[in-house]
Amino acid sequence: MPGDRTYNGLQIQMIDLKKANFDQAVLRTIELPNDFEPEDITDDAEPLALKSK
């Protein structure tokens, strides 16, 4: 299923239109999280193994 993200939040989100109730003719809003915080993965870095000839 395709997803999208907001300008302020990089988390991919989706809305399944097959599950949405279109029987009521009302406007709806969805509050999207915009609290993106990058994850520091510096400590996960591993040295590259040098190949011998």
CHARMM-style PDB file with segment names, atoms N, HN, CA, C and O in Angstrom:
ATOM      1  N   MET     1       0.841  -1.180   0.000  1.00  0.00      PROA
ATOM      2  CA  MET     1       0.000   0.000   0.000  1.00  0.00      PROA
ATOM      3  C   MET     1       0.884   1.241   0.000  1.00  0.00      PROA
ATOM      4  O   MET     1       1.819   1.335   0.796  1.00  0.00      PROA
ATOM      5  N   PRO     2       0.607   2.168  -0.861  1.00  0.00      PROA
ATOM      6  CA  PRO     2       1.427   3.383  -0.861  1.00  0.00      PROA
ATOM      7  C   PRO     2       1.144   4.220   0.379  1.00  0.00      PROA
ATOM      8  O   PRO     2       0.042   4.202   0.927  1.00  0.00      PROA
ATOM      9  N   GLY     3       2.149   4.940   0.797  1.00  0.00      PROA
ATOM     10  HN  GLY     3       3.045   4.954   0.352  1.00  0.00      PROA
ATOM     11  CA  GLY     3       2.015   5.814   1.953  1.00  0.00      PROA
ATOM     12  C   GLY     3       2.630   7.156   1.633  1.00  0.00      PROA
ATOM     13  O   GLY     3       3.188   7.355   0.554  1.00  0.00      PROA
ATOM     14  N   ASP     4       2.528   8.056   2.554  1.00  0.00      PROA
ATOM     15  HN  ASP     4       2.075   7.894   3.431  1.00  0.00      PROA
ATOM     16  CA  ASP     4       3.094   9.376   2.360  1.00  0.00      PROA
ATOM     17  C   ASP     4       3.538   9.896   3.704  1.00  0.00      PROA
ATOM     18  O   ASP     4       3.207   9.329   4.745  1.00  0.00      PROA
ATOM     19  N   ARG     5       4.284  10.967   3.675  1.00  0.00      PROA
ATOM     20  HN  ARG     5       4.553  11.428   2.829  1.00  0.00      PROA
ATOM     21  CA  ARG     5       4.745  11.589   4.909  1.00  0.00      PROA
ATOM     22  C   ARG     5       4.505  13.079   4.814  1.00  0.00      PROA
ATOM     23  O   ARG     5       4.280  13.619   3.731  1.00  0.00      PROA
ATOM     24  N   THR     6       4.554  13.740   5.960  1.00  0.00      PROA
ATOM     25  HN  THR     6       4.736  13.301   6.840  1.00  0.00      PROA
ATOM     26  CA  THR     6       4.354  15.181   5.965  1.00  0.00      PROA
ATOM     27  C   THR     6       5.697  15.877   5.851  1.00  0.00      PROA
ATOM     28  O   THR     6       6.746  15.242   5.964  1.00  0.00      PROA
ATOM     29  N   TYR     7       5.662  17.173   5.628  1.00  0.00      PROA
ATOM     30  HN  TYR     7       4.810  17.688   5.536  1.00  0.00      PROA
ATOM     31  CA  TYR     7       6.893  17.948   5.520  1.00  0.00      PROA
ATOM     32  C   TYR     7       7.661  17.927   6.831  1.00  0.00      PROA
ATOM     33  O   TYR     7       8.888  17.836   6.830  1.00  0.00      PROA
ATOM     34  N   ASN     8       6.953  18.009   7.944  1.00  0.00      PROA
ATOM     35  HN  ASN     8       5.956  18.083   7.945  1.00  0.00      PROA
ATOM     36  CA  ASN     8       7.591  18.072   9.255  1.00  0.00      PROA
ATOM     37  C   ASN     8       7.839  16.714   9.888  1.00  0.00      PROA
ATOM     38  O   ASN     8       8.630  16.619  10.827  1.00  0.00      PROA
ATOM     39  N   GLY     9       7.203  15.680   9.415  1.00  0.00      PROA
ATOM     40  HN  GLY     9       6.561  15.757   8.653  1.00  0.00      PROA
ATOM     41  CA  GLY     9       7.367  14.358   9.994  1.00  0.00      PROA
ATOM     42  C   GLY     9       7.733  13.358   8.921  1.00  0.00      PROA
ATOM     43  O   GLY     9       7.070  13.285   7.886  1.00  0.00      PROA
ATOM     44  N   LEU    10       8.767  12.598   9.152  1.00  0.00      PROA
ATOM     45  HN  LEU    10       9.305  12.657   9.993  1.00  0.00      PROA
ATOM     46  CA  LEU    10       9.231  11.657   8.135  1.00  0.00      PROA
ATOM     47  C   LEU    10       8.638  10.259   8.294  1.00  0.00      PROA
ATOM     48  O   LEU    10       8.965   9.359   7.520  1.00  0.00      PROA
ATOM     49  N   GLN    11       7.782  10.069   9.273  1.00  0.00      PROA
ATOM     50  HN  GLN    11       7.516  10.800   9.902  1.00  0.00      PROA
ATOM     51  CA  GLN    11       7.144   8.768   9.444  1.00  0.00      PROA
ATOM     52  C   GLN    11       6.129   8.563   8.319  1.00  0.00      PROA
ATOM     53  O   GLN    11       5.274   9.417   8.087  1.00  0.00      PROA
ATOM     54  N   ILE    12       6.227   7.443   7.631  1.00  0.00      PROA
ATOM     55  HN  ILE    12       6.922   6.750   7.819  1.00  0.00      PROA
ATOM     56  CA  ILE    12       5.293   7.145   6.540  1.00  0.00      PROA
ATOM     57  C   ILE    12       3.950   6.753   7.145  1.00  0.00      PROA
ATOM     58  O   ILE    12       3.880   5.936   8.063  1.00  0.00      PROA
ATOM     59  N   GLN    13       2.889   7.350   6.611  1.00  0.00      PROA
ATOM     60  HN  GLN    13       2.947   8.013   5.865  1.00  0.00      PROA
ATOM     61  CA  GLN    13       1.539   7.110   7.097  1.00  0.00      PROA
ATOM     62  C   GLN    13       0.635   6.816   5.916  1.00  0.00      PROA
ATOM     63  O   GLN    13       0.937   7.200   4.786  1.00  0.00      PROA
ATOM     64  N   MET    14      -0.466   6.139   6.171  1.00  0.00      PROA
ATOM     65  HN  MET    14      -0.711   5.826   7.089  1.00  0.00      PROA
ATOM     66  CA  MET    14      -1.413   5.839   5.106  1.00  0.00      PROA
ATOM     67  C   MET    14      -2.836   5.857   5.647  1.00  0.00      PROA
ATOM     68  O   MET    14      -3.063   5.721   6.849  1.00  0.00      PROA
ATOM     69  N   ILE    15      -3.769   6.022   4.755  1.00  0.00      PROA
ATOM     70  HN  ILE    15      -3.584   6.132   3.778  1.00  0.00      PROA
ATOM     71  CA  ILE    15      -5.190   5.909   5.070  1.00  0.00      PROA
ATOM     72  C   ILE    15      -5.763   4.874   4.120  1.00  0.00      PROA
ATOM     73  O   ILE    15      -5.642   5.004   2.901  1.00  0.00      PROA
ATOM     74  N   ASP    16      -6.386   3.848   4.678  1.00  0.00      PROA
ATOM     75  HN  ASP    16      -6.484   3.743   5.668  1.00  0.00      PROA
ATOM     76  CA  ASP    16      -6.994   2.784   3.874  1.00  0.00      PROA
ATOM     77  C   ASP    16      -8.411   3.218   3.516  1.00  0.00      PROA
ATOM     78  O   ASP    16      -9.315   3.146   4.349  1.00  0.00      PROA
ATOM     79  N   LEU    17      -8.603   3.666   2.289  1.00  0.00      PROA
ATOM     80  HN  LEU    17      -7.869   3.724   1.613  1.00  0.00      PROA
ATOM     81  CA  LEU    17      -9.913   4.168   1.868  1.00  0.00      PROA
ATOM     82  C   LEU    17     -10.971   3.069   1.803  1.00  0.00      PROA
ATOM     83  O   LEU    17     -12.166   3.364   1.790  1.00  0.00      PROA
ATOM     84  N   LYS    18     -10.548   1.816   1.762  1.00  0.00      PROA
ATOM     85  HN  LYS    18      -9.577   1.576   1.773  1.00  0.00      PROA
ATOM     86  CA  LYS    18     -11.514   0.712   1.786  1.00  0.00      PROA
ATOM     87  C   LYS    18     -12.174   0.590   3.156  1.00  0.00      PROA
ATOM     88  O   LYS    18     -13.280   0.063   3.272  1.00  0.00      PROA
ATOM     89  N   LYS    19     -11.487   1.083   4.202  1.00  0.00      PROA
ATOM     90  HN  LYS    19     -10.588   1.512   4.108  1.00  0.00      PROA
ATOM     91  CA  LYS    19     -12.028   1.017   5.562  1.00  0.00      PROA
ATOM     92  C   LYS    19     -12.789   2.284   5.953  1.00  0.00      PROA
ATOM     93  O   LYS    19     -13.506   2.287   6.953  1.00  0.00      PROA
ATOM     94  N   ALA    20     -12.643   3.345   5.188  1.00  0.00      PROA
ATOM     95  HN  ALA    20     -12.060   3.343   4.375  1.00  0.00      PROA
ATOM     96  CA  ALA    20     -13.286   4.620   5.521  1.00  0.00      PROA
ATOM     97  C   ALA    20     -14.786   4.532   5.286  1.00  0.00      PROA
ATOM     98  O   ALA    20     -15.236   3.916   4.321  1.00  0.00      PROA
ATOM     99  N   ASN    21     -15.553   5.151   6.170  1.00  0.00      PROA
ATOM    100  HN  ASN    21     -15.187   5.652   6.955  1.00  0.00      PROA
ATOM    101  CA  ASN    21     -17.011   5.168   6.063  1.00  0.00      PROA
ATOM    102  C   ASN    21     -17.427   6.411   5.287  1.00  0.00      PROA
ATOM    103  O   ASN    21     -17.345   7.525   5.803  1.00  0.00      PROA
ATOM    104  N   PHE    22     -17.871   6.221   4.051  1.00  0.00      PROA
ATOM    105  HN  PHE    22     -17.938   5.315   3.631  1.00  0.00      PROA
ATOM    106  CA  PHE    22     -18.296   7.337   3.206  1.00  0.00      PROA
ATOM    107  C   PHE    22     -19.819   7.507   3.216  1.00  0.00      PROA
ATOM    108  O   PHE    22     -20.367   8.271   2.420  1.00  0.00      PROA
ATOM    109  N   ASP    23     -20.498   6.791   4.120  1.00  0.00      PROA
ATOM    110  HN  ASP    23     -20.053   6.171   4.766  1.00  0.00      PROA
ATOM    111  CA  ASP    23     -21.956   6.875   4.198  1.00  0.00      PROA
ATOM    112  C   ASP    23     -22.430   8.213   4.764  1.00  0.00      PROA
ATOM    113  O   ASP    23     -23.549   8.640   4.481  1.00  0.00      PROA
ATOM    114  N   GLN    24     -21.594   8.875   5.557  1.00  0.00      PROA
ATOM    115  HN  GLN    24     -20.684   8.528   5.787  1.00  0.00      PROA
ATOM    116  CA  GLN    24     -21.958  10.159   6.147  1.00  0.00      PROA
ATOM    117  C   GLN    24     -21.271  11.282   5.376  1.00  0.00      PROA
ATOM    118  O   GLN    24     -20.060  11.254   5.161  1.00  0.00      PROA
ATOM    119  N   ALA    25     -22.054  12.259   4.968  1.00  0.00      PROA
ATOM    120  HN  ALA    25     -23.039  12.282   5.142  1.00  0.00      PROA
ATOM    121  CA  ALA    25     -21.499  13.385   4.204  1.00  0.00      PROA
ATOM    122  C   ALA    25     -21.027  14.475   5.167  1.00  0.00      PROA
ATOM    123  O   ALA    25     -21.643  15.536   5.272  1.00  0.00      PROA
ATOM    124  N   VAL    26     -19.929  14.197   5.866  1.00  0.00      PROA
ATOM    125  HN  VAL    26     -19.429  13.335   5.780  1.00  0.00      PROA
ATOM    126  CA  VAL    26     -19.352  15.174   6.796  1.00  0.00      PROA
ATOM    127  C   VAL    26     -17.853  15.275   6.526  1.00  0.00      PROA
ATOM    128  O   VAL    26     -17.227  14.336   6.035  1.00  0.00      PROA
ATOM    129  N   LEU    27     -17.298  16.434   6.857  1.00  0.00      PROA
ATOM    130  HN  LEU    27     -17.806  17.197   7.256  1.00  0.00      PROA
ATOM    131  CA  LEU    27     -15.857  16.611   6.739  1.00  0.00      PROA
ATOM    132  C   LEU    27     -15.174  15.938   7.928  1.00  0.00      PROA
ATOM    133  O   LEU    27     -15.701  15.935   9.041  1.00  0.00      PROA
ATOM    134  N   ARG    28     -14.021  15.382   7.682  1.00  0.00      PROA
ATOM    135  HN  ARG    28     -13.594  15.385   6.778  1.00  0.00      PROA
ATOM    136  CA  ARG    28     -13.253  14.736   8.750  1.00  0.00      PROA
ATOM    137  C   ARG    28     -11.823  15.224   8.695  1.00  0.00      PROA
ATOM    138  O   ARG    28     -11.305  15.545   7.625  1.00  0.00      PROA
ATOM    139  N   THR    29     -11.198  15.279   9.834  1.00  0.00      PROA
ATOM    140  HN  THR    29     -11.618  15.019  10.703  1.00  0.00      PROA
ATOM    141  CA  THR    29      -9.786  15.633   9.906  1.00  0.00      PROA
ATOM    142  C   THR    29      -9.035  14.545  10.649  1.00  0.00      PROA
ATOM    143  O   THR    29      -9.604  13.813  11.460  1.00  0.00      PROA
ATOM    144  N   ILE    30      -7.782  14.455  10.366  1.00  0.00      PROA
ATOM    145  HN  ILE    30      -7.319  15.049   9.708  1.00  0.00      PROA
ATOM    146  CA  ILE    30      -6.896  13.517  11.054  1.00  0.00      PROA
ATOM    147  C   ILE    30      -5.684  14.303  11.511  1.00  0.00      PROA
ATOM    148  O   ILE    30      -5.004  14.933  10.701  1.00  0.00      PROA
ATOM    149  N   GLU    31      -5.415  14.269  12.795  1.00  0.00      PROA
ATOM    150  HN  GLU    31      -5.967  13.757  13.453  1.00  0.00      PROA
ATOM    151  CA  GLU    31      -4.248  14.951  13.340  1.00  0.00      PROA
ATOM    152  C   GLU    31      -3.016  14.106  13.019  1.00  0.00      PROA
ATOM    153  O   GLU    31      -2.922  12.948  13.424  1.00  0.00      PROA
ATOM    154  N   LEU    32      -2.079  14.696  12.291  1.00  0.00      PROA
ATOM    155  HN  LEU    32      -2.155  15.638  11.961  1.00  0.00      PROA
ATOM    156  CA  LEU    32      -0.869  13.979  11.914  1.00  0.00      PROA
ATOM    157  C   LEU    32       0.278  14.365  12.837  1.00  0.00      PROA
ATOM    158  O   LEU    32       0.476  15.545  13.126  1.00  0.00      PROA
ATOM    159  N   PRO    33       1.030  13.378  13.299  1.00  0.00      PROA
ATOM    160  CA  PRO    33       2.159  13.704  14.164  1.00  0.00      PROA
ATOM    161  C   PRO    33       3.263  14.414  13.379  1.00  0.00      PROA
ATOM    162  O   PRO    33       3.616  13.997  12.276  1.00  0.00      PROA
ATOM    163  N   ASN    34       3.789  15.458  13.940  1.00  0.00      PROA
ATOM    164  HN  ASN    34       3.503  15.796  14.837  1.00  0.00      PROA
ATOM    165  CA  ASN    34       4.874  16.210  13.312  1.00  0.00      PROA
ATOM    166  C   ASN    34       6.053  16.323  14.276  1.00  0.00      PROA
ATOM    167  O   ASN    34       6.728  17.352  14.325  1.00  0.00      PROA
ATOM    168  N   ASP    35       6.290  15.281  15.025  1.00  0.00      PROA
ATOM    169  HN  ASP    35       5.742  14.446  14.985  1.00  0.00      PROA
ATOM    170  CA  ASP    35       7.319  15.325  16.055  1.00  0.00      PROA
ATOM    171  C   ASP    35       8.526  14.464  15.675  1.00  0.00      PROA
ATOM    172  O   ASP    35       9.028  13.683  16.483  1.00  0.00      PROA
ATOM    173  N   PHE    36       8.971  14.619  14.455  1.00  0.00      PROA
ATOM    174  HN  PHE    36       8.563  15.254  13.798  1.00  0.00      PROA
ATOM    175  CA  PHE    36      10.095  13.818  13.969  1.00  0.00      PROA
ATOM    176  C   PHE    36      11.369  14.154  14.734  1.00  0.00      PROA
ATOM    177  O   PHE    36      11.733  15.321  14.878  1.00  0.00      PROA
ATOM    178  N   GLU    37      12.033  13.129  15.216  1.00  0.00      PROA
ATOM    179  HN  GLU    37      11.739  12.181  15.100  1.00  0.00      PROA
ATOM    180  CA  GLU    37      13.331  13.269  15.868  1.00  0.00      PROA
ATOM    181  C   GLU    37      14.269  12.268  15.205  1.00  0.00      PROA
ATOM    182  O   GLU    37      13.975  11.072  15.198  1.00  0.00      PROA
ATOM    183  N   PRO    38      15.377  12.719  14.655  1.00  0.00      PROA
ATOM    184  CA  PRO    38      16.302  11.772  14.046  1.00  0.00      PROA
ATOM    185  C   PRO    38      16.899  10.839  15.089  1.00  0.00      PROA
ATOM    186  O   PRO    38      17.158  11.240  16.224  1.00  0.00      PROA
ATOM    187  N   GLU    39      17.112   9.606  14.696  1.00  0.00      PROA
ATOM    188  HN  GLU    39      16.902   9.280  13.775  1.00  0.00      PROA
ATOM    189  CA  GLU    39      17.710   8.604  15.582  1.00  0.00      PROA
ATOM    190  C   GLU    39      19.220   8.624  15.394  1.00  0.00      PROA
ATOM    191  O   GLU    39      19.708   8.502  14.270  1.00  0.00      PROA
ATOM    192  N   ASP    40      19.960   8.778  16.482  1.00  0.00      PROA
ATOM    193  HN  ASP    40      19.564   8.877  17.394  1.00  0.00      PROA
ATOM    194  CA  ASP    40      21.420   8.789  16.427  1.00  0.00      PROA
ATOM    195  C   ASP    40      21.921   7.350  16.402  1.00  0.00      PROA
ATOM    196  O   ASP    40      21.800   6.622  17.388  1.00  0.00      PROA
ATOM    197  N   ILE    41      22.482   6.949  15.268  1.00  0.00      PROA
ATOM    198  HN  ILE    41      22.580   7.540  14.467  1.00  0.00      PROA
ATOM    199  CA  ILE    41      22.987   5.574  15.129  1.00  0.00      PROA
ATOM    200  C   ILE    41      24.513   5.559  15.027  1.00  0.00      PROA
ATOM    201  O   ILE    41      25.091   4.608  14.501  1.00  0.00      PROA
ATOM    202  N   THR    42      25.158   6.602  15.525  1.00  0.00      PROA
ATOM    203  HN  THR    42      24.689   7.374  15.953  1.00  0.00      PROA
ATOM    204  CA  THR    42      26.611   6.716  15.460  1.00  0.00      PROA
ATOM    205  C   THR    42      27.292   5.505  16.084  1.00  0.00      PROA
ATOM    206  O   THR    42      28.251   4.975  15.522  1.00  0.00      PROA
ATOM    207  N   ASP    43      26.812   5.068  17.227  1.00  0.00      PROA
ATOM    208  HN  ASP    43      26.033   5.498  17.684  1.00  0.00      PROA
ATOM    209  CA  ASP    43      27.437   3.949  17.935  1.00  0.00      PROA
ATOM    210  C   ASP    43      27.245   2.606  17.230  1.00  0.00      PROA
ATOM    211  O   ASP    43      27.907   1.632  17.588  1.00  0.00      PROA
ATOM    212  N   ASP    44      26.361   2.531  16.244  1.00  0.00      PROA
ATOM    213  HN  ASP    44      25.823   3.322  15.953  1.00  0.00      PROA
ATOM    214  CA  ASP    44      26.128   1.287  15.501  1.00  0.00      PROA
ATOM    215  C   ASP    44      27.102   1.098  14.342  1.00  0.00      PROA
ATOM    216  O   ASP    44      27.120   0.036  13.719  1.00  0.00      PROA
ATOM    217  N   ALA    45      27.912   2.112  14.046  1.00  0.00      PROA
ATOM    218  HN  ALA    45      27.898   2.974  14.552  1.00  0.00      PROA
ATOM    219  CA  ALA    45      28.842   2.039  12.923  1.00  0.00      PROA
ATOM    220  C   ALA    45      29.912   0.982  13.186  1.00  0.00      PROA
ATOM    221  O   ALA    45      30.477   0.902  14.277  1.00  0.00      PROA
ATOM    222  N   GLU    46      30.170   0.187  12.178  1.00  0.00      PROA
ATOM    223  HN  GLU    46      29.711   0.251  11.292  1.00  0.00      PROA
ATOM    224  CA  GLU    46      31.204  -0.849  12.264  1.00  0.00      PROA
ATOM    225  C   GLU    46      32.258  -0.569  11.207  1.00  0.00      PROA
ATOM    226  O   GLU    46      31.925  -0.118  10.111  1.00  0.00      PROA
ATOM    227  N   PRO    47      33.537  -0.830  11.518  1.00  0.00      PROA
ATOM    228  CA  PRO    47      34.589  -0.587  10.530  1.00  0.00      PROA
ATOM    229  C   PRO    47      34.463  -1.555   9.363  1.00  0.00      PROA
ATOM    230  O   PRO    47      34.051  -2.703   9.529  1.00  0.00      PROA
ATOM    231  N   LEU    48      34.824  -1.069   8.184  1.00  0.00      PROA
ATOM    232  HN  LEU    48      35.158  -0.136   8.050  1.00  0.00      PROA
ATOM    233  CA  LEU    48      34.838  -1.932   6.999  1.00  0.00      PROA
ATOM    234  C   LEU    48      36.040  -2.852   7.087  1.00  0.00      PROA
ATOM    235  O   LEU    48      37.124  -2.416   7.474  1.00  0.00      PROA
ATOM    236  N   ALA    49      35.872  -4.089   6.743  1.00  0.00      PROA
ATOM    237  HN  ALA    49      34.991  -4.443   6.429  1.00  0.00      PROA
ATOM    238  CA  ALA    49      36.985  -5.030   6.719  1.00  0.00      PROA
ATOM    239  C   ALA    49      37.803  -4.773   5.451  1.00  0.00      PROA
ATOM    240  O   ALA    49      37.250  -4.707   4.353  1.00  0.00      PROA
ATOM    241  N   LEU    50      39.099  -4.631   5.606  1.00  0.00      PROA
ATOM    242  HN  LEU    50      39.548  -4.684   6.498  1.00  0.00      PROA
ATOM    243  CA  LEU    50      39.961  -4.419   4.441  1.00  0.00      PROA
ATOM    244  C   LEU    50      40.218  -5.767   3.761  1.00  0.00      PROA
ATOM    245  O   LEU    50      40.589  -6.746   4.410  1.00  0.00      PROA
ATOM    246  N   LYS    51      40.016  -5.795   2.458  1.00  0.00      PROA
ATOM    247  HN  LYS    51      39.715  -5.000   1.931  1.00  0.00      PROA
ATOM    248  CA  LYS    51      40.237  -7.031   1.703  1.00  0.00      PROA
ATOM    249  C   LYS    51      41.718  -7.163   1.374  1.00  0.00      PROA
ATOM    250  O   LYS    51      42.355  -6.222   0.902  1.00  0.00      PROA
ATOM    251  N   SER    52      42.245  -8.340   1.633  1.00  0.00      PROA
ATOM    252  HN  SER    52      41.728  -9.105   2.017  1.00  0.00      PROA
ATOM    253  CA  SER    52      43.646  -8.573   1.256  1.00  0.00      PROA
ATOM    254  C   SER    52      43.694  -9.066  -0.179  1.00  0.00      PROA
ATOM    255  O   SER    52      42.763  -9.713  -0.657  1.00  0.00      PROA
ATOM    256  N   LYS    53      44.799  -8.750  -0.869  1.00  0.00      PROA
ATOM    257  HN  LYS    53      45.556  -8.224  -0.481  1.00  0.00      PROA
ATOM    258  CA  LYS    53      44.938  -9.127  -2.290  1.00  0.00      PROA
ATOM    259  C   LYS    53      45.309 -10.545  -2.455  1.00  0.00      PROA
ATOM    260  OT1 LYS    53      45.463 -11.016  -3.582  1.00  0.00      PROA
TER     261      LYS     53
END
